[in-house]
Amino acid sequence: MTDVPRIPLAGVIGSPVAHSRSPSLHGYWLRRYAIKGFYIPMDVGQADLKEALAVLPKLGFVGLNVTIPHKETILSLADIVTDRAALIGAANTLIFRKDGRVFADNTDGSGFIANLRQHAPGWAPSAGPAVVFGAGGAARAIVAALIEVGVPEIRVANRTRARAEALRSDFGAKIHVYDWVQSEMFLEGATTVVNTTALGMTGKPEFKVPMASLNPKALVTDLVYTPLRTAFLDQAEQAGCTVVDGLGMLLHQAAPGFERWFGTRPDVDAATRAAVLSS
């Protein structure tokens, strides 16, 4: 009997998960590089998460992307957690190792930086302060990444101030917390501005913060990518800012996992972007 190698399987696990564009993205890369593998969306509730992690490697899965509501819970179930995932308090990428252990990482921050480098090559992180709207899991990944690339000061505003204070406690003296209504003060002089909240997303309330003091030389980016161009980005562009949408972060954060699971580092280029947008 011929010894045929198992076809590698990967997927995204969460609840809900039907909205995820990850299956379209990874499916495109699998076809593009002629890889015999599959990427599957799986709606798994919290009560079944531990059992799923035990069973999936036995079925041929080599790893997973993790989305809401499991990104924090997964840390307690993984055998190995990277320092950055531990610092952020969440993981978005799992690798099922051959020794049976589950390896958890967070690639959101590196994906965020790669998106800015690709679409705003003139961006200089050290040029001035950054403003981050929001203090949830995504914000923690962005703050960690901004610190790593040399942003000198990060001003954080969240509708619940206590969450922003917790972020300052975890990340240190570079973090300065402002009240949400103080936008006129904390936007002044900022050279990087990031919306990490769901405000402006299709089906969510609009992002309504006065932006009259926005620096026209700032780079402004929104993690929201449905719609691709949010009112927040339109307003920033009208003020003269360089703007970068959030789709590229989704693409870049996915590449390290794909490489580990399927053995090929995928290109994040115009063709990839077009394939996801057309799906």
C-alpha positions in Angstrom: 0.0 0.0 0.0 1.4 3.4 -1.0 2.2 5.7 1.8 0.4 8.9 0.8 1.2 12.1 3.0 -1.8 13.7 4.7 -3.2 16.8 3.0 -2.7 19.7 5.5 -5.7 21.4 6.8 -6.0 24.8 8.5 -8.9 27.1 9.3 -10.4 29.9 11.3 -12.2 29.2 14.5 -14.6 31.5 16.2 -18.3 32.2 16.8 -19.6 33.8 14.6 -17.2 33.1 11.8 -19.3 33.3 8.6 -18.2 37.0 8.1 -14.5 36.2 8.0 -12.6 36.9 4.8 -9.8 34.5 5.8 -11.2 31.5 3.9 -11.2 33.6 0.7 -7.7 34.8 1.3 -6.1 31.5 2.2 -8.1 29.7 -0.5 -6.7 32.2 -3.0 -3.1 31.6 -1.8 -3.6 27.8 -1.9 -4.7 28.0 -5.6 -2.1 30.5 -6.5 0.8 28.4 -5.2 -0.8 25.1 -6.3 -0.7 23.7 -2.8 -2.7 20.6 -1.8 -4.4 21.9 1.3 -7.6 23.3 2.6 -8.7 26.2 4.8 -12.0 25.8 6.6 -14.2 28.2 8.6 -15.4 26.6 11.8 -18.1 28.1 14.1 -17.1 26.7 17.6 -18.6 28.0 20.8 -16.6 28.6 24.0 -17.9 25.4 25.6 -16.5 23.3 22.8 -13.2 25.1 22.3 -10.9 22.9 24.4 -12.4 19.7 22.9 -11.9 21.1 19.4 -8.2 21.8 20.0 -7.7 18.3 21.2 -9.5 16.7 18.2 -8.5 18.9 15.2 -4.8 17.9 15.0 -5.8 14.2 14.9 -8.0 15.1 11.8 -5.0 16.5 9.9 -5.1 20.2 11.0 -1.8 21.9 11.1 -3.0 25.2 12.6 -5.7 27.7 13.0 -6.5 31.4 12.9 -8.5 32.5 16.0 -11.1 35.1 16.0 -13.8 36.4 18.4 -14.6 35.3 21.1 -11.6 33.0 21.5 -8.5 35.2 21.1 -8.0 35.7 24.9 -9.3 32.2 26.0 -6.9 30.4 23.7 -3.9 31.5 25.7 -4.9 29.3 28.6 -5.3 26.3 26.3 -2.0 26.6 24.4 1.2 24.8 25.5 3.5 27.5 24.2 2.7 31.2 24.1 5.0 33.8 22.4 6.1 36.8 24.5 4.2 39.2 22.3 0.9 37.2 22.5 1.3 37.1 26.3 1.9 40.9 26.5 -1.1 41.6 24.2 -3.2 39.1 26.1 -4.5 37.5 23.0 -3.5 35.1 20.1 -4.7 35.0 16.6 -2.5 32.2 15.1 -2.1 28.6 16.3 0.4 26.0 15.1 -0.2 22.4 15.9 3.4 21.1 16.3 4.4 17.5 15.4 5.3 16.9 19.1 1.6 17.4 19.9 2.0 20.9 21.5 -0.1 23.9 20.6 1.9 27.0 19.8 0.1 30.4 20.0 1.2 33.7 18.6 -0.2 37.1 17.7 0.6 38.5 14.3 -1.8 41.5 14.4 0.9 44.0 15.3 3.3 42.9 12.6 0.5 42.8 10.1 -0.4 46.4 11.0 3.1 47.7 10.6 3.6 45.8 7.3 0.4 47.4 5.9 1.7 50.9 6.7 5.1 50.2 5.3 3.6 48.9 2.1 1.0 51.6 1.5 2.8 54.6 3.1 6.5 54.0 2.6 7.4 57.5 3.7 5.9 56.9 7.2 8.4 57.7 9.9 7.2 56.2 13.3 9.7 58.2 15.3 8.6 61.5 13.8 6.1 62.3 16.6 3.3 61.0 18.8 0.7 58.5 17.8 -3.0 58.6 18.8 -4.8 55.3 19.3 -8.6 55.3 19.5 -9.7 52.2 21.5 -8.2 50.1 24.2 -9.4 46.5 23.4 -7.4 43.5 22.1 -6.7 45.1 18.7 -5.5 48.3 20.4 -3.1 46.3 22.6 -1.5 44.7 19.5 -1.2 48.1 17.8 0.3 49.7 20.9 2.9 47.0 21.2 3.8 47.3 17.6 4.1 51.1 17.7 6.4 50.9 20.7 8.6 48.3 18.9 9.1 50.5 15.9 10.1 53.5 17.9 7.0 55.8 18.3 8.0 58.1 21.1 4.6 58.7 22.7 1.2 57.0 22.3 -1.9 58.8 23.3 -4.8 56.5 24.0 -8.5 57.4 24.2 -11.2 54.9 25.0 -14.9 55.4 25.8 -14.3 53.5 29.0 -11.3 55.2 30.6 -10.5 52.3 32.9 -9.5 50.0 30.0 -7.1 52.7 28.7 -5.6 53.0 32.2 -5.1 49.2 32.2 -3.3 49.5 28.9 -0.9 52.2 30.3 -0.3 50.0 33.4 0.8 47.1 31.1 2.8 49.0 28.5 4.5 51.8 30.5 5.5 55.4 30.4 5.1 56.0 26.7 1.3 55.6 27.1 -0.7 58.7 27.9 -4.4 58.4 28.6 -7.0 61.0 27.5 -10.7 61.2 27.8 -12.6 60.5 24.6 -14.0 64.0 24.5 -10.5 65.6 24.5 -9.8 64.9 20.9 -8.9 68.5 20.1 -6.1 68.2 22.7 -4.6 64.8 21.9 -4.8 65.0 18.1 -2.6 68.1 18.0 0.8 67.4 16.7 0.2 63.6 16.3 1.9 62.1 13.2 0.2 58.7 13.4 -3.5 58.3 14.1 -5.2 54.9 14.4 -8.8 53.8 14.9 -8.9 50.4 16.5 -12.6 50.5 17.4 -15.5 49.1 15.5 -17.0 52.6 15.0 -17.6 53.2 11.4 -18.0 49.5 10.5 -21.0 48.5 8.5 -23.8 48.1 10.9 -22.0 50.0 13.7 -22.4 53.6 14.8 -20.3 56.2 13.0 -17.0 57.4 14.3 -17.9 60.9 15.6 -14.9 62.6 17.1 -14.0 66.3 16.3 -10.8 66.2 14.2 -10.3 69.9 13.5 -6.8 69.8 15.1 -5.7 66.8 13.0 -2.1 67.4 11.7 -2.3 67.4 7.8 1.1 65.7 7.7 -0.2 62.7 9.8 -0.7 59.2 8.6 -4.2 58.0 9.5 -5.3 54.4 9.4 -8.5 52.5 10.3 -8.6 48.8 11.2 -12.1 48.7 9.9 -12.2 47.3 6.3 -16.0 47.0 5.8 -16.5 49.5 4.3 -13.0 49.8 2.8 -13.2 53.5 3.0 -14.7 54.7 6.2 -16.0 58.2 7.0 -13.0 58.5 9.4 -10.6 58.0 6.5 -12.5 60.3 4.2 -12.4 63.1 6.8 -8.7 62.6 7.3 -8.0 62.7 3.6 -9.9 65.9 3.2 -7.7 67.4 5.9 -4.7 66.5 3.7 -3.5 63.4 5.6 -2.1 60.2 4.1 -4.6 57.5 4.7 -4.3 53.7 4.7 -7.3 51.3 4.9 -7.4 48.3 7.1 -7.6 45.5 4.6 -3.8 45.3 4.2 -3.5 44.5 7.9 -5.8 41.5 7.5 -3.6 40.3 4.5 -0.3 40.8 6.2 -1.2 39.2 9.6 -2.3 36.1 7.7 1.0 35.5 5.8 3.1 34.1 8.7 0.5 31.5 9.6 0.1 30.4 6.0 3.9 30.0 5.7 4.1 27.8 8.9 1.1 25.7 7.9 1.7 25.2 4.2 5.5 25.8 3.7 5.3 28.8 1.4 5.5 32.5 2.2 2.7 34.1 0.3 3.0 37.5 -1.5 0.8 40.2 -0.2 0.3 42.2 -3.4 -2.3 43.8 -5.6 -3.5 40.5 -6.9 -4.1 39.2 -3.4 -5.9 42.3 -2.5 -8.1 42.2 -5.6 -8.9 38.5 -5.0 -10.2 39.2 -1.4 -12.1 42.3 -2.5 -13.9 40.3 -5.2 -14.9 37.4 -3.0 
